[in-house]
Amino acid sequence: MGTMHSSRESLVEAIAGIQAKADGLTLPIKSLILKTEGPQTLLDSVFEEGLINPERDAALESAERQLVVWENAGYDVVPIFDDRYPRQLRQVHEAPGIIFSVGSMVPDDQAVSVVGSRQAGPAVMQAARDVASHLAHESITVVSGLARGVDAAAHEAALRAGGRTVAIMGTGLDQTYPAEHADLRQEIENQGQVITQFFPGAAIKKHNFPMRNATMSGYGAATIVISASEKSGTRHQARAAIGHGHALILTPSVAENTSWGREYANRGDAYVVYSPEEAVQYVLDAIHKNQAAKELFI
């Protein structure tokens, strides 16, 4: 299915189809159907076909009511077949069928994730700021997860440098996690974008964050890991970046002090960088490779 600006009817159908429970249809499968076949096919896959189907009609009515509430809250609701959906994210297996957004949408965003530890010391925080500032000065969008530590440092540095930053959250837009980042979130909405794949009202669950990390990897051309521990959640994003064929960039501490970082570096799956300038150069190379690959298929 080609991209288009979704009609209200198709958006309501997409919401109903994604929310409905159906045996054997996981979220990735639903998203794939939505992307390749469209919302009507998804509805037919979820509900029994027929002119009269009270369950389907109730789901559509509920989706319409929810959409009104979300629009009144200022949320953009964007299905995967909409031409406003981030194009790079659309290409990965874990691409959410629907995203919720506040702020400015840039479908062809040139973006890179900057991620790392929540419990970060001064040197690590400064490294995150330096990398994010250098990216912003190259007009590259800084993507992170609004978490404490490295995420917050990266967002703040991009904002201070006058750049664009995108926060990809592990909660619905009706929540801010952690709550003390409400002001930072507002700044990001004003100067960039806040995105989530989780519906408003969704519970905060542990598995949300690996899912969010896969979305962060999918959104950008590369992931830069500033710091991480052996069992850090950041390793989920590192693995996702490799799976997506996106560049993975590690600092020496990650490459030397974690078994997974060491393995990725030794296998040639990750670049190890020793300065913000070197990190940005690898990022620019990754973006140019992506652009060259796109041109092959035009």
Phi and psi in degrees as a GROMACS rama.xvg file:
@    title "Ramachandran Plot"
@    xaxis  label "Phi"
@    yaxis  label "Psi"
@TYPE xy
-72.7426  163.71  GLY-2
-82.3427  155.221  THR-3
-159.769  167.828  MET-4
-80.6947  115.379  HIS-5
-64.9766  139.546  SER-6
-76.6229  163.641  SER-7
-62.2271  -39.8252  ARG-8
-61.7322  -45.2235  GLU-9
-67.7469  -33.6943  SER-10
-66.5949  -43.915  LEU-11
-62.0987  -41.8782  VAL-12
-61.9733  -40.8627  GLU-13
-63.5984  -43.9345  ALA-14
-60.6208  -46.8267  ILE-15
-62.8108  -41.8508  ALA-16
-67.8503  -41.2363  GLY-17
-67.492  -38.8285  ILE-18
-76.008  -27.3807  GLN-19
-68.1938  142.334  ALA-20
-88.6597  133.295  LYS-21
-147.548  133.169  ALA-22
-60.2483  129.713  ASP-23
82.5692  -6.22102  GLY-24
-105.991  96.9413  LEU-25
-77.4638  168.568  THR-26
-58.8182  -44.7563  LEU-27
-59.8158  -37.8214  PRO-28
-67.2553  -43.4164  ILE-29
-59.8379  -43.1978  LYS-30
-63.0388  -39.2737  SER-31
-64.7746  -43.3847  LEU-32
-60.7882  -43.9883  ILE-33
-61.3624  -39.84  LEU-34
-72.7754  -42.2778  LYS-35
-94.6042  -30.2542  THR-36
-115.383  -25.673  GLU-37
103.122  168.724  GLY-38
-67.0269  -33.0546  PRO-39
-66.0417  -40.1544  GLN-40
-65.6119  -37.7257  THR-41
-62.4525  -44.8134  LEU-42
-60.2109  -42.4988  LEU-43
-64.5127  -29.2932  ASP-44
-76.2029  -28.8507  SER-45
-89.3114  -41.4618  VAL-46
-112.049  153.818  PHE-47
-64.1326  135.825  GLU-48
-69.2706  152.244  GLU-49
151.134  153.481  GLY-50
-66.613  -33.0531  LEU-51
-115.485  117.388  ILE-52
-148.657  93.1281  ASN-53
-57.887  -35.7522  PRO-54
-65.0928  -43.7805  GLU-55
-64.8775  -43.9059  ARG-56
-61.5414  -40.1738  ASP-57
-65.9364  -38.6394  ALA-58
-64.733  -40.1757  ALA-59
-67.316  -40.3613  LEU-60
-64.9367  -40.8224  GLU-61
-64.1322  -42.3862  SER-62
-62.5307  -40.163  ALA-63
-63.6227  -43.394  GLU-64
-63.5737  -43.4259  ARG-65
-62.9575  -41.3916  GLN-66
-60.8518  -40.2638  LEU-67
-60.9925  -44.6911  VAL-68
-61.2491  -45.6303  VAL-69
-65.3098  -41.4349  TRP-70
-64.2693  -39.4047  GLU-71
-65.3298  -26.4166  ASN-72
-81.6908  -5.29766  ALA-73
90.4744  16.6149  GLY-74
-89.5968  137.263  TYR-75
-88.9581  132.118  ASP-76
-115.32  115.474  VAL-77
-125.57  113.963  VAL-78
-80.5133  162.773  PRO-79
-64.8878  -21.3793  ILE-80
-90.6819  1.33307  PHE-81
-81.9707  140.593  ASP-82
-71.3229  -5.5744  ASP-83
-87.5187  -10.3669  ARG-84
-67.197  138.716  TYR-85
-55.4843  121.435  PRO-86
-67.0726  -39.2395  ARG-87
-66.5162  -41.02  GLN-88
-63.0182  -36.6451  LEU-89
-59.0664  -24.8963  ARG-90
-79.7596  -13.8009  GLN-91
-95.0497  155.727  VAL-92
-60.0428  -36.2819  HIS-93
-88.4955  10.4369  GLU-94
-54.6277  124.502  ALA-95
-64.9622  144.402  PRO-96
-66.0299  -30.4642  GLY-97
-139.253  137.807  ILE-98
-119.817  153.393  ILE-99
-114.748  137.053  PHE-100
-143.749  147.231  SER-101
-131.751  132.811  VAL-102
116.431  -164.65  GLY-103
-90.3392  128.262  SER-104
-89.5597  134.824  MET-105
-132.129  90.9792  VAL-106
-56.6192  -35.3467  PRO-107
-98.8355  34.2974  ASP-108
-54.6521  133.107  ASP-109
-93.5048  102.181  GLN-110
-134.174  156.222  ALA-111
-142.378  137.315  VAL-112
-84.0338  136.588  SER-113
-120.125  114.477  VAL-114
-135.472  165.055  VAL-115
170.781  -160.851  GLY-116
-70.6652  146.496  SER-117
-74.2746  -38.6584  ARG-118
-94.3777  89.3573  GLN-119
-118.701  136.543  ALA-120
-78.6648  174.902  GLY-121
-57.0419  -41.4251  PRO-122
-65.617  -40.699  ALA-123
-66.8711  -43.6177  VAL-124
-60.3891  -40.8766  MET-125
-67.165  -37.8823  GLN-126
-61.7315  -41.8249  ALA-127
-62.3356  -43.2528  ALA-128
-62.7609  -44.0524  ARG-129
-62.0216  -45.7521  ASP-130
-63.5649  -47.0796  VAL-131
-62.5241  -40.5819  ALA-132
-63.2509  -44.0707  SER-133
-62.7083  -41.257  HIS-134
-62.1374  -45.978  LEU-135
-60.0008  -39.5227  ALA-136
-68.3312  -19.2404  HIS-137
-94.4077  10.4638  GLU-138
62.0898  32.4911  SER-139
-102.066  129.728  ILE-140
-69.036  133.781  THR-141
-95.9054  118.614  VAL-142
-105.37  135.247  VAL-143
-155.048  -173.568  SER-144
-110.703  12.1609  GLY-145
67.2325  10.4809  LEU-146
-78.8978  171.696  ALA-147
-66.2423  163.268  ARG-148
79.7202  -128.229  GLY-149
-59.1448  -42.134  VAL-150
-56.3579  -51.7762  ASP-151
-61.5532  -42.5093  ALA-152
-60.867  -41.5205  ALA-153
-66.3492  -46.7635  ALA-154
-58.6494  -49.1644  HIS-155
-62.3595  -42.0655  GLU-156
-65.6688  -40.3237  ALA-157
-62.5468  -42.4377  ALA-158
-62.1927  -46.4046  LEU-159
-64.7161  -29.4551  ARG-160
-82.8807  0.667919  ALA-161
78.142  17.7456  GLY-162
-93.6668  178.636  GLY-163
-94.4863  138.302  ARG-164
-135.994  145.468  THR-165
-123.029  127.636  VAL-166
-101.454  124.064  ALA-167
-108.609  112.859  ILE-168
-95.0599  158.28  MET-169
-100.656  16.6462  GLY-170
-133.504  172.716  THR-171
-69.8257  163.749  GLY-172
-68.3095  -15.4114  LEU-173
-77.4493  -3.79073  ASP-174
-126.574  155.343  GLN-175
-124.585  124.924  THR-176
-131.234  119.725  TYR-177
-75.7749  155.782  PRO-178
-61.015  -30.2389  ALA-179
-70.2081  -5.55123  GLU-180
-96.886  18.811  HIS-181
-60.3409  -43.3935  ALA-182
-67.0213  -40.929  ASP-183
-62.1888  -42.5728  LEU-184
-58.7431  -43.1211  ARG-185
-61.2584  -41.6534  GLN-186
-61.4208  -41.8257  GLU-187
-65.0342  -42.1495  ILE-188
-59.8369  -36.7376  GLU-189
-75.16  -29.0218  ASN-190
-119.944  9.29643  GLN-191
-169.347  -121.799  GLY-192
-159.461  143.255  GLN-193
-114.639  128.644  VAL-194
-128.016  147.417  ILE-195
-149.487  153.356  THR-196
-96.7141  -4.17272  GLN-197
-96.0576  134.915  PHE-198
-67.1586  146.658  PHE-199
-52.678  136.95  PRO-200
89.2013  -7.05067  GLY-201
-64.9957  140.347  ALA-202
-69.0617  148.711  ALA-203
-80.4048  112.993  ILE-204
-122.45  154.251  LYS-205
-57.9854  -38.8924  LYS-206
-74.3125  -10.6893  HIS-207
-58.1778  -36.8642  ASN-208
-76.8293  -39.7675  PHE-209
-61.1041  -36.1625  PRO-210
-63.2894  -43.9753  MET-211
-61.2228  -41.1581  ARG-212
-61.4164  -38.7675  ASN-213
-64.2516  -38.2425  ALA-214
-66.3102  -40.9576  THR-215
-60.504  -44.5203  MET-216
-61.7882  -43.8347  SER-217
-64.1736  -32.6906  GLY-218
-67.7631  -35.667  TYR-219
-108.844  168.754  GLY-220
-79.8484  -18.015  ALA-221
-156.392  160.717  ALA-222
-122.942  128.345  THR-223
-108.303  119.197  ILE-224
-99.9272  111.609  VAL-225
-78.5998  -42.9528  ILE-226
-154.77  154.351  SER-227
-169.715  152.842  ALA-228
-100.225  177.278  SER-229
-57.9814  -42.9295  GLU-230
-107.271  20.2491  LYS-231
-59.7703  143.691  SER-232
-62.0986  -20.2121  GLY-233
-59.5789  -26.4538  THR-234
-64.1352  -27.4333  ARG-235
-63.0531  -40.7454  HIS-236
-71.3267  -36.7091  GLN-237
-59.4192  -45.4358  ALA-238
-64.2901  -40.0981  ARG-239
-63.4176  -42.0517  ALA-240
-59.382  -43.242  ALA-241
-63.872  -43.9435  ILE-242
-61.7804  -32.13  GLY-243
-82.253  -7.85899  HIS-244
74.0962  21.7167  GLY-245
-97.5113  153.553  HIS-246
-65.3341  137.687  ALA-247
-116.033  123.682  LEU-248
-121.514  125.649  ILE-249
-119.357  147.14  LEU-250
-79.5797  161.259  THR-251
-57.3336  -35.6935  PRO-252
-63.5715  -37.3664  SER-253
-71.5941  -42.1927  VAL-254
-67.7676  -28.8114  ALA-255
-97.0855  -28.5255  GLU-256
-106.843  1.5122  ASN-257
-125.904  143.353  THR-258
-66.7528  -37.2674  SER-259
-71.0674  -38.2095  TRP-260
-64.5832  -41.671  GLY-261
-63.2674  -42.9303  ARG-262
-63.5568  -46.249  GLU-263
-62.001  -40.7131  TYR-264
-67.0164  -43.3555  ALA-265
-66.4913  -33.1144  ASN-266
-79.6879  -9.46876  ARG-267
82.2164  13.8401  GLY-268
-84.33  -10.8828  ASP-269
-138.092  148.653  ALA-270
-94.8183  139.859  TYR-271
-107.084  125.538  VAL-272
-120.206  152.998  VAL-273
-117.973  4.6106  TYR-274
-158.943  157.899  SER-275
-58.4545  -38.2452  PRO-276
-62.0704  -40.6021  GLU-277
-67.3429  -39.2747  GLU-278
-60.717  -45.5972  ALA-279
-64.1771  -36.7945  VAL-280
-63.2388  -42.5917  GLN-281
-63.4375  -37.8189  TYR-282
-62.4227  -47.6893  VAL-283
-60.7914  -39.5003  LEU-284
-62.0293  -42.5464  ASP-285
-63.9878  -41.6757  ALA-286
-65.0892  -42.2027  ILE-287
-64.321  -38.0846  HIS-288
-64.1295  -41.3607  LYS-289
-61.0525  -43.8103  ASN-290
-65.0675  -40.3123  GLN-291
-64.457  -39.3164  ALA-292
-64.7488  -39.9399  ALA-293
-61.9926  -41.4423  LYS-294
-64.1378  -26.0973  GLU-295
-64.5806  -25.6767  LEU-296
-107.505  9.40721  PHE-297
